[in-house]
Amino acid sequence: MGVGSNINAYENCIEGIREVIGKEGVEFLALSSLYRTSPVSPVPQPDFLNCVLKIRWAGSPLELLALLASVEAQQGRRRDVPCGPRTLDLDILLFDDLLLDTPDLTIPHPRLQDRRFVLVPCLEIDPDLVHPRLGRPLASFLESIDEAQRVDLFGKAPVMPKTLASV
């Protein structure tokens, strides 16, 4: 899952991760480094911090979407400015090899292959990931993305759930 924020970014990302991995039905698997990234939006706003959290989820994709929306709301996420600044953004990027198209959720994330700020941390966790819908390695999409999408290493994120409690 993608994790991002550009309002009180470090604290909101860490707290969002803490909340997600503390929920029943969630098993923590991996966490990428944190990256400072340029916004991919026409709305002027500060840079983001982004990372990718890999979990195992015991429920359905729509149940996971509801859980993520509740964590975003708890962190004060408002959706009044489309593509605008946000306290916390949690996106389902992949769900094993599932292909899903509903009015509320598309898996894989429909812009996964177009966003350097998602591909770089995904590939850090698993360099061999393949886009289940397009059948191409995720790494193959990087070369076609505009270099204006800046992704700079911010720092290593805590790697184990128990360390998140002390951050």
C-alpha positions, 0 to 999 in steps of 0.5 A: 500500500502507498503511504503519503503526506505533505502536511506534518508529513513524517509524523502523519506517515508514521502514525498512519503506518502505526494505525494500519499495522495495529488493526486486527487482520493486518500482518506487517511484512515490510516497509520501504524507506521514506522518500521526499517527492515532488507533487504530481498535481496542478495544485501548488503545494509542499513536497510529500513524504512517501513510502510503501507498506507491505501487509497481509490482509485477512479480509476483502479488498473493499474491507481494506479500503474501508479500513484505510479510509477510516485511518485517513479520517482519523488523521484528519484527511479532508477531500475538499481540494482535489489533488491538493495537500493531504494529512495522509493518503493511503492507497491500495496499490496491489493485492497479490495478483488480483485484478479488480474494477468496481466503482469504488476500487480499482486494483492494481491502482490505475496510476501505479505505472505512472508514478515514480514516487510509488514505483521506487519504494515498491521496487525497493521492497521487491525488485521483481514485481510485475504489474498484474494487469499489464504483464510487465515488470514494474521497473520497466515503467521507470524509464518512461516517466518524466524526470520532473517527478523527483524522488529523493531518499529522505531516510530509512523508515523503521523496519519492524512494527515494534520500533514504530511504537518508539518513534 
